[in-house]
């Protein structure tokens, strides 16, 4: 497969792989990490854990991940969680605290603050605005 995976491309679970383009020719180790992150949104894996998972040094992993996705691993994980949160708020009636816990945030208040930082609205405001 040749080409780019653009902004709204979905993985097998229907989630975008990232906000930027991802090259199909990227390293399989990075695809393994992306799959792991998408499959485990409630985890907060360390960069060291992810690097060990694909048998790379931390510096090699950071470089290869950035080259493959255009983002740092931490930014990718954060944006992935925020995207899942926005989808859950739109598509489900789950409580905001349940969504926060599902994504690995122990404090719903902290989750609400970072969600607002990302989208400019609290999760409740976002849900109400999108559903109108």
Backbone as a ProteinNet text record, in pm:
[ID]
protein_1_A
[PRIMARY]
XXXXXXXXXXXXXXXXXXXXXXXXXXXXXXXXXXXXXXXXXXXXXXXXXXXXXXXXXXXXXXXXXXXXXXXXXXXXXXXXXXXXXXXXXXXXXXXXXXXXXXXXXXXXXXXXXXXXXXXXXXXXXXXXXXXX
[TERTIARY]
84.3	0	88.4	65.9	145.5	54	101.8	21.9	25.4	-67.6	-74.4	-207.6	-203.1	-323.3	-356.7	-463.4	-493.5	-574.6	-599.8	-659.4	-774.4	-867.2	-985.5	-985.7	-870.1	-861.9	-881.7	-942.5	-976.5	-897.6	-875.3	-816.5	-930.7	-898.6	-1001.1	-1109.2	-1083.9	-1183.4	-1259.7	-1232.5	-1303.4	-1241.6	-1125	-1059.4	-952.7	-931.8	-824.9	-692.2	-595.9	-463.2	-389.3	-414.5	-354.8	-418.1	-389.6	-441.9	-361.7	-240.5	-156.6	-151.5	-76.3	-63.2	36.9	9.3	101.5	137.5	263.2	310.6	289.1	230	208.9	340.2	449.2	577.7	649.7	583	650.5	688.4	776.5	829.5	717.9	719.5	618.2	619.5	734.9	742.6	658	657.7	576	428.9	395	255.2	211.2	300.8	270.8	239.8	318.4	295.7	163.2	136.5	10.4	-107.8	-98.6	-205.4	-222.5	-111.4	-117.3	-184.8	-145.3	-203.2	-352.8	-392.1	-534	-614.3	-551.9	-621	-627.5	-546.6	-537.7	-548	-659.7	-668.7	-664.9	-693.5	-691.1	-553.3	-457.4	-320.5	-248	-151.9	-62.1	79.7	112.9	243.7	356.2	464.9	582.3	651.4	731.1	807.8	904	958.7	1049.8	978	856.1	777.7	754.3	712.2	683.8	810.2	922	1048.7	1091.2	1078.7	1114.6	1023.6	897.4	800.3	844.7	911.9	954.3	1106.8	1172.2	1316.1	1399.1	1369.3	1446.5	1492.6	1601.7	1640.5	1538	1532.5	1436.5	1461.9	1587.6	1617.2	1583.3	1613.8	1577.7	1426.2	1356.3	1210.5	1150.3	1194.6	1141.5	1163.4	1282.8	1316.4	1231.6	1224.2	1148.2	999.1	947.7	805.4	775.4	859.3	839.9	850.5	945.9	960.9	838.3	782.3	669.4	536.3	516.4	384.9	384.8	501.9	509.3	483.5	470.5	441.1	528.7	545.9	614.7	519.6	572.3	483.3	385.7	432.1	344.4	231.1	262.7	159.4	59.1	108.5	19.6	-77.2	-25.5	-110.2	-213.9	-170.9	-261.3	-371.5	-333.9	-432.9	-527.2	-473.5	-557	-663.3	-623.1	-717.3	-824.5	-783.5	-879.7	-977.8	-929.6	-1017.5	-1118.6	-1072.5	-1163.2	-1266.8	-1222	-1314.1	-1420.8	-1380.4	-1479.3	-1578.9	-1532.4	-1621.5	-1718.9	-1667.7	-1753.8	-1858.8	-1820.3	-1915.3	-2025.9	-1991.2	-2088.8	-2178	-2117.1	-2187.8	-2253.1	-2216.9	-2271.6	-2330	-2397.3	-2449.4	-2370.9	-2249.8	-2166	-2140.6	-2130.5	-2096.7	-1954.7	-1931.3	-1799.3	-1695.1	-1730	-1634.5	-1600.8	-1696.9	-1670.5	-1578.3	-1598.1	-1510.9	-1369.6	-1359	-1227	-1156	-1225	-1164.8	-1129.1	-1215.1	-1191.1	-1060.3	-1027.5	-908	-786.4	-801.1	-687.4	-667.1	-766.5	-758.6	-829.6	-755.7	-813.7	-902.5	-873.8	-950.6	-1036.2	-1168.9	-1255.7	-1234	-1196.7	-1171.1	-1048.9	-944.2	-824.6	-858.3	-932.5	-974.6	-1051.7	-1143.6	-1222.5	-1134	-1033.6	-942.3	-862.8	-808.4	-728.5	-816.4	-939.5	-1031.9	-1062.9	-1088.4	-1118.2	-998	-879.2	-757.7	-747	-790.7	-782.4	-893	-1016.8	-1133.5	-1195.2	-1149.9	-1204.6	-1337.8	-1385	-1511.9	-1493.3	-1570.1	-1568.7	-1634.4	-1612.8	-1679	-1831.3	-1891.6	-2036.8	-2079.5	-2008.9	-2040.3	-2023.1	-1915.4	-1886.8	-1999.8	-2039.3	-2147.4	-2275.7	-2310.6	-2434.3	-2429.2	-2316.2	-2303.3	-2309	-2239	-2232.8	-2368.6	-2438.6	-2565.5	-2681.3	-2667.3	-2778.2	-2806.8
-117.6	0	123.2	211.4	332.6	450.9	548.5	668.5	714.2	801.3	857.5	827.1	812.2	796.8	936.4	995.9	1136	1153.9	1278.1	1319.1	1233.1	1196.9	1128.6	979.1	924.3	780.5	710	594.2	521.5	392.5	348.6	217	116.5	-8.2	-112.1	-88.1	-5.1	23.5	151.3	212.4	332.1	459.6	452.6	572.8	618.1	748.8	800.5	757.3	733.9	698	819.9	935.8	1060	1175.5	1296.7	1414.5	1448.6	1399.3	1426.8	1306.4	1319.7	1210.7	1108.2	982.7	875.3	801.3	779.8	713.2	562.7	500.2	355.6	277.7	339.5	270.8	277.4	327.9	343.3	208.8	216.8	100.5	21.1	-109.8	-195.5	-185.2	-152.8	-138.5	-20.5	85.5	201.3	168.8	95.2	52.3	-34.7	-117.7	-201.3	-113.4	-7.9	83.4	157	204.9	275.1	183.3	60	-36.7	-57.6	-69.8	-88	31	152	273.1	280	251.6	254.7	145.7	32.1	-79.9	-68.1	20.6	35	181.4	247.2	390.8	424.5	329.4	354.6	346.5	300.8	291.8	423.1	447	561	507	443.4	378.8	481.2	447.7	534.5	516.9	614.6	605.4	486.8	465.5	352.8	219.8	206	84.5	60.7	165.3	151.8	118.3	180.9	153.5	8	-39	-178.3	-276.2	-238	-323.7	-356.3	-262.3	-282.3	-292.8	-318.1	-344.5	-231	-107.1	9.6	84.6	158	247.5	361.1	432.1	542	647.3	681.9	784.9	737	611.1	556.9	556.1	515.9	509.5	647.1	745.8	882.4	933.3	912.8	959.8	889.7	759	682.6	714.6	731.1	763	899	996.4	1131.6	1131.8	1057.9	1049.3	983.5	885.6	811	883.1	955.2	1015.4	1167.2	1227.1	1372.8	1426.7	1337	1375.6	1297.6	1354.8	1279.6	1171.1	1065.6	962.4	1019.8	1109	1167.3	1247.7	1328	1407	1315.5	1210.4	1116	1052.2	1007.3	942.9	1041	1161.5	1265.7	1295.7	1319.3	1352.1	1234.3	1114.1	995.3	987	1011.6	1009.2	1117.1	1235.9	1344.9	1316	1253.3	1217.1	1110.7	1011.1	908	971.8	1062.8	1132	1206.3	1279	1354.3	1260.3	1148	1049.9	991.2	959.1	903.3	1005	1130.6	1234.4	1252.9	1239	1257.6	1134.3	1017.6	894.6	819.5	851.7	775.8	870.7	812.6	887.8	856.5	805.9	773.8	899.4	879.8	992.4	1038.5	1166.6	1223	1156.6	1129.2	1063	922.1	852.6	719.2	725.9	826.4	844.8	875.4	961.7	995.7	870.2	788.4	665	567.7	557.1	469.4	507.1	635.9	685.2	695.9	647.4	643.2	767.7	854.3	974.1	944.9	948.5	918.8	1031.7	1152.9	1268.3	1322.7	1314.2	1372.5	1523.7	1590.8	1735	1764.1	1685.7	1703.1	1673.7	1566.6	1532.3	1649.1	1707.4	1820.2	1939.5	1965.4	2077.9	2056.6	1935.6	1914.5	1903.4	1854	1850.5	1993.2	2080.5	2220.9	2287.8	2255.1	2310.5	2269.5	2148.5	2096.3	2150.3	2148.9	2182.4	2318.5	2384.4	2515.9	2511.2	2392	2371.8	2261	2264.7	2152.9	2033.9	1912.8	1797.7	1813.4	1865.6	1884.2	1986.9	2098.6	2200.9	2145.4	2068.8	2008.1	1915.1	1827.4	1732.6	1807	1905.4	1981.2	2057.3	2119.1	2197.3	2108.4	1996.1	1906.1	1838.5	1808.6	1735.1	1824.1	1955.8	2045.6	2041.8
0	0	0	-92.5	-100.1	-77.5	-6.5	14.1	156.9	188.4	322.9	386.2	513.8	593.8	641.8	588.2	615.8	741.6	775.3	901	950.3	868.5	918.5	891.1	861.2	841.3	973.8	968.9	1090.4	1098.5	1222.3	1240.4	1249	1281.9	1283.2	1386.9	1486.1	1588.6	1557.3	1442.2	1404.2	1457.7	1520.8	1572.5	1474.5	1469.2	1385.3	1445.4	1359.4	1407.9	1459.4	1403.5	1452.1	1378.4	1422.6	1355	1231.1	1222	1106.7	1014.8	909.3	814	866.6	838.9	875.3	747	726.9	607.8	621.6	518.1	522.8	526	484	481.5	615.1	716.4	844.6	905.4	999.1	1066.9	1136.4	1121.4	1184.1	1335.5	1393.9	1538.4	1584.9	1507.5	1543.7	1525.9	1421.8	1403.9	1521.3	1572.4	1688.9	1810	1830.2	1942.2	1923.9	1803.1	1776.1	1803.8	1760.4	1786.9	1937.2	2009	2154.1	2221.2	2184.2	2242.3	2212.8	2089.2	2052.1	2122.5	2148.4	2212	2364.2	2420.9	2566.5	2608	2576.4	2604.7	2753.2	2839.3	2982.5	3045.1	2968.4	3019.6	2996.6	3080.6	3064.5	3055.9	2943.2	2933.2	2928.9	2992.7	2987.8	2852.4	2816.6	2692.7	2702.8	2820.3	2841.2	2815.1	2865.5	2844.5	2695.7	2624.2	2480.7	2402.4	2437.9	2369.9	2392	2514.8	2545	2470.9	2457.7	2390.9	2247.9	2182.3	2044.1	2031.4	2145.1	2148.5	2087.7	2131.2	2089.6	2213.6	2199.6	2308.1	2312.7	2421.9	2435.5	2328	2305.4	2205.1	2064.2	2032.2	1900.7	1883.4	1988.5	1982.3	1959	2037	2020.3	1878.1	1826.4	1692.3	1586.7	1593.4	1495	1503.1	1624.2	1641.1	1580.2	1607.6	1554.7	1402.9	1348.4	1203	1138.8	1205.6	1150.3	1162.8	1273.2	1298.9	1294.6	1305.3	1311.6	1451.4	1547.8	1686.1	1782.2	1899.8	2003.8	2054.5	2114.9	2170.3	2272.6	2358.5	2461.5	2399.7	2299	2231.2	2162.4	2098.3	2030.5	2129.4	2244.1	2345.3	2397.9	2430.8	2481.1	2379.3	2253.6	2150.9	2124.8	2131.7	2113.1	2222.8	2346.6	2459.1	2443.3	2401.3	2385.2	2272.1	2167.8	2057.1	2099.6	2172.3	2222.2	2314.4	2399.4	2490.4	2411.7	2307.9	2230.5	2163.2	2112.3	2050.1	2151.8	2270.2	2375.6	2419.7	2431	2471.2	2368.4	2242.8	2135.2	2117.8	2118.9	2080.6	2195	2319.5	2432.4	2536.5	2631.3	2745.5	2872.3	2854.6	2970.4	3051.7	3182.3	3269.6	3238.2	3254.7	3229.1	3317.9	3442	3532.3	3483.1	3423.7	3369.6	3248.2	3163.9	3047.6	3095.6	3195.5	3250.6	3300.9	3377.5	3430.8	3318.8	3218.7	3104.5	3033.6	3035.1	2967	3058.9	3181.7	3272.1	3356.7	3360.4	3444	3576	3684	3814.5	3864.8	3820.7	3864.9	3751.1	3764.1	3661.7	3647.1	3756.7	3748.6	3661.9	3679.1	3596.1	3450.1	3426.7	3291.6	3229.4	3303.8	3252.2	3218.8	3301.2	3275.3	3147.6	3129.2	3008.3	2884.2	2900.9	2788.5	2744.8	2841.8	2810.4	2745.3	2790.1	2730.4	2583.4	2551.9	2415.7	2326.4	2374.8	2291.4	2320.3	2425.1	2457.7	2529.3	2560.2	2630.7	2732.6	2840.8	2933.6	2863.5	2913.2	2850.5	2844.4	2949.8	2950.8	2846.3	2838.5	2738.2	2597.1	2577.3	2446.9	2404.8	2495.5	2466.5	2431.1	2510.5	2484.9	2354	2324	2200.8	2077.2	2078.7	1962.4	1939.8	2043.4	2029.2	1988.5	1996.8	1960.2	1813.2
[MASK]
++++++++++++++++++++++++++++++++++++++++++++++++++++++++++++++++++++++++++++++++++++++++++++++++++++++++++++++++++++++++++++++++++++

